[in-house]
Amino acid sequence: MKIDPRTKLLILAITSISVFLNGSITIECIFAALPFLLLLSTKKIYTSLKYAALFLALLAIQLWLVPLLPVSAGGIIYMFAVYIRKLIPCFMLGSLLISTTRVSEFLAAVGKLRLPKGFTISLSITLRYFPTMGEEWNSIKDAMALRGIPVTAAGILRHPMRTMEYVYVPMLVSASKISDEITQAAITRGIDHVQRRTCMETVRFHVMDMLVLVAYITVILLAFLANGKGWF
């Protein structure tokens, strides 16, 4: 299923605001289910299942683990579980936007919104930055594994200082370097050109975009309405 980048941006913005206006676990599950289904529709099965497992794990921590802990420790873990869980729908929609949108297609779509050029440039660089950082992270993990330093949760807990020295320091250096390289590449391609850009991409809303937007907004409004009336 192909969705316009502007549709993805809009539902991401709606979700980013709505998740923190909600106090119902049921509505949280609805917020998580909608981007989960969108990821499945774009064949991102592993990504969708990974986020779903994390969401369910954090929900289980809140419902079953926190009541068994002392108040001080339980409060800290509760805050961690709740706030990370609220961000998972945003992470899923961000992953959907990054993994299914080409930079040229994104620029063509955002250009039609008449947004400030600085904002457009920032979004475009971000769209390319995260996949590049993912590739760099995989390269560092492979290099460390060859040296006998596994980058796993158990390895981090056993040797936190060594992991920081051999993994996170190279990662931070690479992050700074990659950001400069992507910015220079974007400028070379004329992203900061003051005149109106031309583009070979054809970007327009389709029936599927309208269906997704209507279904998404309708489900969210019904969920808030039901919560306000005390149905759940």
C-alpha positions as CSV (number, residue, x, y, z in Angstrom):
1,M,0.0,0.0,0.0
2,K,1.5,3.3,-1.1
3,I,0.8,6.4,1.0
4,D,1.7,10.0,0.3
5,P,4.5,11.4,2.5
6,R,2.2,14.2,3.6
7,T,-0.3,11.7,4.9
8,K,2.4,10.0,6.9
9,L,3.5,13.3,8.4
10,L,0.0,14.3,9.3
11,I,-0.8,11.1,11.1
12,L,2.5,11.3,12.9
13,A,1.8,14.8,14.0
14,I,-1.7,13.8,15.2
15,T,-0.4,10.8,17.1
16,S,2.5,12.8,18.7
17,I,0.0,15.2,20.2
18,S,-2.8,12.8,21.0
19,V,-0.8,10.1,22.9
20,F,0.1,12.6,25.7
21,L,-3.5,13.8,26.0
22,N,-4.7,10.3,26.8
23,G,-4.8,8.5,30.1
24,S,-6.6,5.3,29.1
25,I,-4.6,2.1,28.4
26,T,-7.3,1.0,26.0
27,I,-6.8,4.1,23.8
28,E,-3.0,3.5,24.1
29,C,-3.6,0.1,22.6
30,I,-5.6,1.6,19.8
31,F,-2.8,4.2,19.1
32,A,-0.3,1.3,18.9
33,A,-2.6,-0.9,16.8
34,L,-3.1,1.7,14.0
35,P,0.6,2.1,13.0
36,F,1.1,-1.6,13.6
37,L,-1.4,-2.3,10.9
38,L,0.1,0.3,8.6
39,L,3.6,-1.3,9.0
40,L,2.1,-4.7,8.3
41,S,0.4,-3.3,5.1
42,T,3.8,-2.2,3.8
43,K,5.4,-5.6,4.5
44,K,7.5,-4.4,7.5
45,I,6.6,-7.5,9.4
46,Y,9.8,-7.8,11.6
47,T,9.7,-4.1,12.5
48,S,6.0,-4.2,13.4
49,L,6.4,-7.4,15.5
50,K,9.4,-5.9,17.3
51,Y,7.5,-2.8,18.3
52,A,4.5,-4.8,19.3
53,A,6.6,-7.0,21.6
54,L,8.1,-4.0,23.2
55,F,4.7,-2.4,23.8
56,L,3.3,-5.5,25.3
57,A,6.4,-6.0,27.5
58,L,6.1,-2.4,28.9
59,L,2.4,-2.9,29.4
60,A,3.0,-6.1,31.4
61,I,5.6,-4.3,33.5
62,Q,3.1,-1.7,34.4
63,L,0.2,-4.0,35.2
64,W,2.0,-6.9,36.9
65,L,5.6,-6.0,37.9
66,V,5.1,-2.5,39.3
67,P,2.5,-3.5,42.0
68,L,4.9,-6.1,43.4
69,L,7.8,-3.6,43.9
70,P,8.4,-1.0,46.7
71,V,6.8,2.4,46.1
72,S,10.0,4.2,45.3
73,A,11.4,1.6,42.8
74,G,7.9,1.0,41.4
75,G,7.3,4.7,40.8
76,I,10.5,5.0,38.8
77,I,9.9,1.9,36.7
78,Y,6.2,2.9,36.2
79,M,7.3,6.3,34.7
80,F,9.8,4.6,32.5
81,A,7.3,2.0,31.2
82,V,4.5,4.5,30.7
83,Y,6.4,7.2,28.8
84,I,8.3,4.9,26.6
85,R,5.1,3.0,25.8
86,K,3.4,6.3,24.8
87,L,6.2,7.0,22.4
88,I,6.1,3.6,20.6
89,P,3.2,4.6,18.2
90,C,5.3,7.7,17.2
91,F,8.4,5.5,16.7
92,M,6.4,3.1,14.5
93,L,5.1,5.9,12.4
94,G,8.5,7.5,12.2
95,S,9.9,4.1,11.1
96,L,7.1,3.9,8.5
97,L,8.0,7.3,7.1
98,I,11.7,6.7,6.9
99,S,11.6,3.2,5.5
100,T,9.0,3.8,2.8
101,T,9.8,7.3,1.6
102,R,12.6,8.3,-0.8
103,V,14.3,11.6,-0.1
104,S,13.3,13.0,-3.5
105,E,9.7,11.9,-3.0
106,F,9.7,13.5,0.4
107,L,11.1,16.8,-0.9
108,A,8.5,16.9,-3.6
109,A,5.7,16.3,-1.2
110,V,6.9,18.8,1.5
111,G,7.6,21.4,-1.2
112,K,3.9,21.5,-1.9
113,L,3.1,22.4,1.7
114,R,4.9,25.7,1.4
115,L,6.8,25.1,4.7
116,P,9.9,27.2,5.6
117,K,13.0,26.0,3.8
118,G,15.0,25.5,7.0
119,F,12.3,23.2,8.3
120,T,12.2,21.3,5.0
121,I,16.0,20.9,4.9
122,S,16.1,19.6,8.5
123,L,13.4,17.0,7.8
124,S,15.1,15.8,4.6
125,I,18.5,15.4,6.3
126,T,16.8,13.6,9.2
127,L,15.1,11.2,6.8
128,R,18.5,10.2,5.4
129,Y,20.4,10.4,8.7
130,F,18.7,7.6,10.6
131,P,19.1,4.8,8.0
132,T,22.8,5.8,7.6
133,M,23.3,5.6,11.3
134,G,21.6,2.2,11.4
135,E,24.1,0.9,8.8
136,E,27.0,2.4,10.8
137,W,25.7,0.8,14.0
138,N,25.6,-2.6,12.3
139,S,29.2,-2.2,11.1
140,I,30.4,-1.3,14.5
141,K,28.7,-4.3,16.0
142,D,30.2,-6.6,13.5
143,A,33.7,-5.1,14.1
144,M,33.4,-5.5,17.8
145,A,32.1,-9.1,17.5
146,L,35.2,-10.0,15.5
147,R,37.3,-8.6,18.4
148,G,35.3,-10.7,21.0
149,I,33.2,-7.8,22.3
150,P,29.6,-8.8,21.8
151,V,27.2,-5.8,21.7
152,T,24.4,-7.4,23.6
153,A,22.4,-6.4,26.7
154,A,24.3,-9.0,28.7
155,G,27.6,-7.8,27.4
156,I,26.7,-4.2,28.3
157,L,25.8,-5.1,31.8
158,R,28.9,-7.2,32.4
159,H,31.4,-4.7,30.9
160,P,29.7,-1.2,30.7
161,M,32.9,0.8,30.6
162,R,34.5,-1.4,27.8
163,T,31.2,-1.2,25.8
164,M,31.2,2.6,26.2
165,E,34.8,2.9,25.1
166,Y,34.8,0.5,22.1
167,V,31.2,0.9,20.9
168,Y,29.6,4.2,21.9
169,V,32.6,6.5,21.4
170,P,33.1,5.3,17.8
171,M,29.3,5.7,17.4
172,L,29.3,9.3,18.5
173,V,32.3,10.1,16.3
174,S,30.5,8.5,13.3
175,A,27.3,10.4,14.1
176,S,29.1,13.7,13.9
177,K,30.9,12.8,10.8
178,I,27.8,11.4,9.0
179,S,25.8,14.5,9.8
180,D,28.4,16.7,8.2
181,E,28.6,14.4,5.1
182,I,24.9,14.3,4.6
183,T,24.6,18.1,5.0
184,Q,27.4,18.6,2.4
185,A,25.8,16.2,0.0
186,A,22.4,17.9,0.3
187,I,23.9,21.3,-0.3
188,T,25.8,20.0,-3.3
189,R,22.5,18.8,-4.8
190,G,21.1,22.3,-4.4
191,I,18.8,21.7,-1.4
192,D,19.3,25.3,-0.3
193,H,18.5,26.8,-3.7
194,V,16.4,29.9,-3.1
195,Q,14.2,29.5,-6.2
196,R,11.3,27.1,-6.5
197,R,12.6,23.5,-7.0
198,T,11.6,21.3,-9.9
199,C,11.2,17.6,-9.3
200,M,10.8,14.5,-11.4
201,E,8.6,12.8,-8.7
202,T,4.9,12.9,-9.2
203,V,3.4,13.3,-5.7
204,R,-0.4,13.7,-5.1
205,F,-3.1,12.4,-2.8
206,H,-4.9,9.2,-3.8
207,V,-8.0,7.5,-2.6
208,M,-6.0,5.4,-0.3
209,D,-4.6,8.5,1.4
210,M,-8.1,9.8,2.1
211,L,-9.2,6.4,3.4
212,V,-6.3,6.1,5.7
213,L,-6.8,9.7,7.1
214,V,-10.5,9.3,7.5
215,A,-10.2,5.9,9.2
216,Y,-7.3,7.1,11.4
217,I,-9.0,10.3,12.6
218,T,-12.4,8.5,13.0
219,V,-10.9,5.8,15.2
220,I,-9.1,8.3,17.4
221,L,-12.1,10.5,17.8
222,L,-14.3,7.6,18.7
223,A,-11.8,6.3,21.2
224,F,-11.6,9.7,23.0
225,L,-15.4,10.0,22.9
226,A,-15.8,6.5,24.4
227,N,-13.3,7.3,27.1
228,G,-15.0,10.6,27.9
229,K,-18.3,8.9,28.3
230,G,-16.7,6.3,30.6
231,W,-17.3,3.3,28.3
232,F,-13.7,2.1,29.1
